[in-house]
Amino acid sequence: MNHTTSTEKPPPGGSAVRRAFFASLTGTALEWYDFAIYSVAAALVFGDVFFPSEDPATGTLLAFSTYAVGYVSRPLGGFVFGRLGDKIGRKKVLIATLVLIGAATLMIGLLPSYATIGVTAPIVLVILRFAQGVGVGGEWGGAVLLSSEFGDPRRRGFYASAAQIGPPAGNLMANGVLAALGALLTEDQFLSWGWRVAFLLSGVLVFFGLWIRAKLEETPVFKAMEAEKKRPEAPIREVFTTHPRALAAAILSRVAPDVLYALFTVFVLTYATGELGMSRGSALAAVLIGSSLQVFLIPLAGALSDRVNRRLVYGVSALAAGIWPFLFFPMIGGGSWPLLALGVVVALALHSLMYGPQAAFIAEQFSPRLRYTGSSLAYTLAGVIGGAVAPLLFTALLDAYDSWIPLALYVAVTAAVTITGLCLGRDGTHADDENLDEADAAGTDRPVGSQTA
C-alpha cells in the first residue's frame, strides 16, 4: 500500500545537490578555520600573550580555559539558532552564524595583549571566544541538514558528511597558515604580531562563504514543512518531551570523537613540544598530515555507513579509538617525529570512521520538523562534556600524575560512553524525508532497532 501524501518531496536536481554539498562543506570549513586557529593559538601563543605567568603550565591551563568557553557557549547557539532553523529555515540561520563567528574572529586578531591593556585583554578574549562558540553551536545542525536534505535520503551518510569535512578542512587551513607564519617569522615576531595575521585572514574567507550561501535556496524538506504548516511552535520543548532517548543517544555518541579530536589536534601540540622536546613546526606538521587525510576519509566513512549498518561502523571505530592511546604514547616516547606523525594519522583515521557517519546518525534520531533543534542540542550539549573539558583534563592529568596512562584511560572511558549512546540510538529510514506525516507520527522515542536503514 502506498502511504505517500502531498508532503512527499520530489528529488532535487543534481546541480542543487552539488551546490548544497559544497556550501555545507565550505561554510563549515570557514567557520572551523576561525575556531581552529583559536584552538592552536591557545596551545601555542595565548598563554604568553594574554595569560603571562611564571609557571608555563598555569598559562597553558588558563589559555585552555578560554578554549573551553567556546564549547560551553555552544548550547546557547544550539538553543537559539536550532530553534530558529526549524521555525524560519536553514538558510537564514546559516548566514547569521557565519557572520557572528567571522566578526568575533576578526576582533580577536585586533585585540591588544595583556602587556598593553592589562586584565581587560583576557576578559575581552573570553567574550569573543564565547561569541565564536555560539556561532559554531548554531552552525553544525544547519550545515548537516543543508546537504542531507537536498541529497538522496538513502545516501544520507555521504551527503551529511559534507559538514563533517569542515572541521578537518578548517583545521588544515588554520594549521597551515600558522605553520607558514611560524616558519617565515622569528619566535618574537610570531608571538608579537604574526599569529594575528591568521585571524585577520578570516575576513576574506567569511565574505567568500557568505557569497556561496546567499545563492542557495531553502532545503526541499523545509519547503515541504512550510507548505503543510508542519513547522513546530516550541521545538525545544518538543525535543525534550517527545525525544528524550533520542537526545541522550545523540549526545553520548559524540563524546569519544570530541575527546579524541581534542587529544590529537590540540593537546598533542602541547605534549610534543613540552614533554618530547619537539619544535612547534614539527608538531604542527604531524597534525597537518592527519587532517589532510581526514578530508578524504570522512566522506568515505559516511558512504560506507550507507552500505553497512551505521551504528556498527561507528561502534567498532569507537572501540578502536579507546584502545589506540595505549599504543600511541609508548610509541612516541623516544621523541621520533615519524612515529608521532604515524600515531596522529592513525588516530585521526579512527576519528574519521566515527565522524563520517556521525552527522547522519544524529539527524536520524529526530523527525524532520525537529531535526535542526534536536541535532543542534545534541551537538552542543555533547561538546560541553566532551571537547570543552578535554584539553583541560589532559593538561591537569599530565601535570598531576606525570604519566600518559591517565590520559589513555580517560579516552577509553569516553569510548565506552559513546558505545552506550549508539546502543540507545536507532537505525534511520529514508521514509522520514519522503513522508512528513508518517515521520512526525514516528518521531517520538522508539525502542532500539525499531527501524532499519
C-alpha positions in Angstrom: 0.0 0.0 0.0 1.3 3.4 -0.9 1.2 5.8 2.0 2.7 8.8 0.1 0.8 12.1 0.6 1.2 15.6 -0.8 4.1 16.1 1.6 6.4 13.9 -0.4 9.1 16.0 -2.0 10.4 15.5 -5.5 14.1 14.6 -5.8 16.1 17.7 -6.3 18.3 18.2 -9.4 21.9 17.2 -9.4 23.2 20.7 -9.6 21.2 21.7 -6.5 22.6 18.8 -4.6 26.2 19.6 -5.6 25.7 23.3 -4.6 24.3 22.4 -1.2 27.1 19.9 -0.6 29.7 22.5 -1.5 28.0 25.2 0.5 27.8 23.0 3.6 31.4 21.9 3.3 32.9 25.3 2.6 30.8 27.3 5.0 31.6 24.9 7.9 35.3 24.8 6.9 35.5 28.6 7.1 33.8 28.7 10.5 36.1 25.9 11.7 39.1 27.7 10.3 38.1 30.5 12.7 37.5 28.1 15.6 40.7 26.1 14.9 43.1 29.0 14.8 41.9 29.9 18.2 42.5 26.3 19.4 46.0 26.2 18.0 46.8 29.7 19.3 45.5 28.7 22.8 48.0 25.8 22.8 51.0 27.8 21.4 50.5 31.5 21.9 47.8 32.8 24.2 49.5 31.6 27.4 52.3 34.1 26.7 50.2 36.9 25.1 47.1 37.1 27.3 47.9 35.0 30.4 51.5 35.7 31.3 52.7 33.6 34.3 56.0 32.5 35.7 54.7 28.9 35.5 54.2 27.8 31.9 51.7 25.1 32.9 49.5 27.7 34.6 49.5 29.9 31.5 48.6 26.9 29.3 45.7 25.9 31.6 44.3 29.5 31.6 44.6 29.5 27.8 42.8 26.2 27.5 40.1 27.6 29.8 39.2 30.1 27.1 39.3 27.2 24.6 36.6 25.5 26.9 34.5 28.7 26.9 33.9 28.2 23.1 32.4 24.8 23.9 30.4 25.9 26.9 28.7 28.6 24.9 27.7 26.3 22.1 24.5 25.1 23.8 23.3 28.8 23.7 23.9 28.7 20.0 22.1 25.4 19.8 19.1 26.6 21.7 18.8 29.9 19.8 19.7 29.0 16.3 18.5 25.4 16.4 15.0 26.7 17.3 15.1 29.3 14.5 16.3 26.7 12.0 13.2 24.7 12.5 10.9 27.8 12.5 12.3 30.2 9.9 14.5 28.0 7.8 18.0 26.5 7.4 19.5 29.1 5.0 18.8 32.3 7.0 20.3 30.8 10.2 23.4 29.6 8.4 24.1 33.0 7.1 23.7 34.5 10.6 26.1 32.0 12.2 28.8 32.7 9.6 28.6 36.4 10.2 28.8 36.0 14.0 31.8 33.8 14.2 33.6 35.7 11.5 33.2 39.0 13.3 34.4 37.5 16.6 37.5 36.1 15.0 38.4 39.4 13.3 38.2 41.2 16.6 40.4 38.6 18.3 43.0 39.4 15.7 42.9 43.0 16.6 42.7 42.6 20.4 45.6 44.2 22.3 47.7 42.0 24.5 47.9 41.8 28.3 51.1 43.8 28.3 49.2 46.7 26.5 45.8 46.9 28.3 46.2 44.6 31.3 43.4 42.4 32.6 40.9 43.8 30.0 42.6 41.8 27.3 41.8 38.3 28.7 38.3 39.4 29.6 37.5 40.6 26.1 39.2 37.5 24.7 36.8 35.3 26.7 33.8 37.3 25.5 34.9 36.9 21.8 35.5 33.2 22.4 32.0 32.9 23.8 30.6 34.5 20.6 32.6 32.1 18.5 31.1 29.2 20.4 27.6 30.5 20.0 28.1 30.7 16.2 29.5 27.2 15.9 26.8 25.9 18.1 24.1 27.1 15.7 26.1 26.2 12.6 26.5 22.5 12.7 22.9 21.3 12.7 22.0 23.5 9.8 25.1 22.6 7.7 24.2 18.9 8.2 20.6 19.4 7.0 21.6 21.7 4.2 23.4 18.9 2.4 21.5 15.9 3.6 18.0 17.3 2.9 19.0 18.2 -0.7 20.5 14.8 -1.2 19.1 11.3 -1.6 18.0 10.1 1.9 19.3 6.7 1.0 22.8 8.2 0.9 22.4 10.4 3.9 25.7 9.2 5.4 27.6 10.6 2.5 25.7 13.8 2.0 25.6 14.7 5.7 29.4 14.1 5.9 29.9 17.4 4.0 29.5 19.3 7.2 31.9 16.8 8.9 34.6 17.6 6.4 34.6 21.2 7.6 36.4 20.7 10.9 39.5 18.9 9.4 39.5 21.2 6.4 39.3 24.3 8.6 41.9 22.8 10.9 44.1 22.1 7.9 43.9 25.7 6.8 44.5 27.0 10.3 47.5 24.8 11.0 48.9 25.5 7.5 48.6 29.3 7.9 50.2 29.2 11.4 52.9 26.8 10.3 53.8 29.0 7.4 53.9 32.1 9.7 56.0 30.2 12.2 58.5 29.2 9.5 58.7 32.7 8.0 58.9 34.7 11.2 61.1 34.6 14.3 59.8 33.5 17.6 59.4 37.1 18.8 57.7 38.2 15.6 55.3 35.3 15.7 54.3 36.0 19.4 54.3 39.7 18.9 52.1 40.0 15.7 52.4 37.1 13.4 49.6 35.0 14.9 47.2 37.9 14.3 47.6 37.6 10.6 45.8 34.2 10.6 42.9 35.7 12.5 42.6 38.7 10.2 42.5 36.5 7.1 39.2 35.3 8.4 37.5 38.4 7.0 38.3 37.4 3.4 37.1 33.8 4.0 33.8 34.9 5.6 32.9 37.0 2.6 33.5 34.0 0.3 31.3 31.8 2.5 28.5 34.4 2.6 28.6 34.7 -1.2 28.1 30.9 -1.6 25.3 30.5 1.0 23.4 33.6 -0.2 22.9 31.9 -3.6 21.3 28.8 -2.2 17.6 28.1 -1.9 15.9 26.7 1.2 16.0 22.9 1.5 13.2 20.8 0.0 12.3 19.3 3.4 11.8 22.7 5.0 9.8 23.9 2.0 7.5 20.9 2.4 7.2 21.6 6.1 6.2 25.2 5.3 3.7 24.1 2.6 2.0 21.7 5.0 2.3 24.0 8.0 4.4 21.4 9.9 6.8 23.9 11.5 7.0 23.4 15.3 5.8 26.2 17.6 8.0 25.2 20.5 10.8 22.9 19.1 13.0 22.9 22.2 10.2 21.8 24.4 9.1 19.1 21.9 12.6 17.7 21.7 12.9 17.3 25.5 9.4 15.9 25.9 9.0 13.6 22.9 12.6 12.7 22.0 14.5 12.3 25.4 16.0 8.9 24.5 17.0 10.1 21.0 18.6 13.2 22.5 20.5 11.1 25.1 21.7 8.7 22.3 22.9 11.6 20.1 24.7 13.4 22.9 26.5 10.3 24.2 27.5 9.3 20.7 29.5 12.5 20.2 31.7 12.3 23.4 34.5 10.0 22.2 35.0 11.7 18.8 35.2 15.1 20.5 37.8 13.9 23.1 39.9 12.0 20.6 40.0 15.1 18.3 41.0 17.4 21.2 43.8 15.0 22.1 45.2 14.6 18.6 44.8 18.1 17.2 45.1 20.4 20.2 46.7 18.7 23.2 49.2 16.7 21.1 50.9 20.1 20.3 51.5 20.8 23.9 52.6 17.3 24.7 55.0 17.1 21.7 56.7 20.4 22.4 56.6 20.2 26.3 57.2 16.5 27.0 59.1 15.3 23.9 61.1 18.5 23.2 59.9 18.7 19.6 59.7 22.0 17.7 56.3 23.8 17.2 56.7 23.3 13.4 57.2 19.6 13.5 54.2 19.1 15.9 52.0 21.2 13.6 53.2 19.2 10.6 52.0 15.9 12.1 48.6 17.3 12.7 48.6 18.8 9.2 49.2 15.4 7.6 46.5 13.7 9.7 44.0 16.5 8.9 44.6 16.4 5.2 43.9 12.7 5.1 40.6 13.2 7.0 39.3 15.4 4.2 39.1 12.3 2.1 38.4 9.7 4.8 35.4 11.3 6.3 33.1 11.2 3.2 34.4 7.7 2.5 33.3 6.7 6.0 30.0 8.4 5.6 29.4 6.5 2.3 30.5 3.2 3.9 27.8 3.7 6.6 25.2 3.9 3.9 26.1 0.4 2.8 26.9 -1.1 6.2 24.9 -0.6 9.3 25.8 3.0 10.5 25.9 2.2 14.2 28.1 -0.8 13.6 30.7 1.2 11.7 30.6 3.9 14.4 30.8 1.5 17.3 33.7 -0.6 16.0 35.6 2.6 15.4 34.9 3.9 18.9 36.2 0.7 20.4 39.4 1.0 18.4 39.7 4.7 19.4 39.5 3.7 23.1 42.5 1.3 22.6 44.8 3.4 20.4 46.2 5.8 23.1 47.6 2.9 25.0 49.7 2.1 21.9 50.3 5.7 20.8 52.0 7.1 23.9 54.6 4.3 24.4 55.3 4.5 20.6 56.3 8.2 20.7 58.2 8.1 24.0 61.5 8.3 22.2 60.7 11.5 20.5 60.6 10.2 17.0 58.8 12.5 14.6 57.9 9.8 12.1 56.2 7.8 14.8 54.4 10.9 16.1 53.1 11.5 12.6 52.0 7.9 12.2 50.3 7.9 15.6 48.4 11.1 14.8 47.4 9.8 11.3 46.0 6.6 12.8 44.1 8.4 15.5 42.5 10.9 13.0 41.7 8.0 10.7 39.8 6.3 13.6 38.2 9.7 14.3 37.1 9.9 10.6 35.4 6.5 10.8 33.3 7.8 13.7 32.9 11.4 12.4 31.8 10.5 8.9 28.7 8.6 9.9 28.0 10.8 13.0 26.0 13.6 11.3 23.6 11.2 9.6 23.3 9.1 12.8 22.4 12.2 14.9 20.0 13.6 12.3 18.2 10.3 12.0 17.3 10.3 15.7 14.8 13.1 15.2 11.8 13.7 13.0 12.4 16.2 10.1 10.4 19.0 11.8 12.7 18.9 14.9 15.9 17.9 13.2 17.7 21.3 13.4 16.8 21.8 17.1 17.5 18.2 18.1 20.7 17.9 16.2 22.0 21.3 17.5 21.1 20.5 21.1 22.9 17.1 20.9 25.9 18.6 19.2 26.3 21.5 21.6 25.5 19.7 24.9 27.9 16.9 24.0 30.6 19.4 23.4 30.3 20.6 27.0 31.1 17.2 28.5 33.4 16.2 25.7 35.6 18.6 23.8 35.2 21.5 26.2 37.0 19.9 29.2 39.2 17.5 27.3 42.3 19.8 26.9 42.0 21.0 30.4 41.7 17.4 31.8 44.6 16.2 29.6 46.8 19.1 30.9 45.7 18.6 34.5 46.1 14.8 34.5 49.6 15.0 33.0 50.6 17.7 35.5 49.2 15.7 38.4 50.5 12.2 37.5 53.4 12.9 35.1 52.2 9.9 33.1 50.3 9.2 29.9 48.3 6.3 31.4 45.5 8.5 33.0 45.2 10.3 29.6 44.7 6.9 27.8 42.2 5.7 30.5 40.2 8.9 30.0 39.9 8.3 26.3 38.9 4.7 26.9 36.1 5.8 29.3 34.7 8.2 26.7 34.7 5.4 24.1 32.5 3.3 26.4 30.2 6.3 26.8 29.9 6.7 23.0 29.2 3.0 22.5 26.4 3.3 25.1 24.9 6.1 23.1 25.0 4.1 19.9 23.1 1.2 21.7 20.5 3.7 22.9 20.0 5.1 19.3 18.1 3.8 16.4 18.8 3.0 12.7 17.4 5.5 10.3 15.0 5.3 7.4 14.6 7.4 4.3 10.8 7.4 4.7 11.2 10.2 7.2 12.1 12.6 4.4 9.6 11.3 1.9 6.5 11.5 4.1 6.4 14.1 6.9 3.1 12.8 8.3 4.5 9.4 8.9 7.8 10.7 10.1 6.0 13.0 12.6 4.0 10.2 13.9 7.1 8.1 14.3 9.2 10.9 15.7 8.7 10.1 19.4 11.1 7.8 21.1 11.1 4.2 19.8 12.7 1.0 21.0 16.2 0.4 19.9 16.4 -1.0 16.4 12.7 -0.3 15.7 13.6 0.9 12.2 16.3 -0.2 9.9 18.1 1.6 7.2 
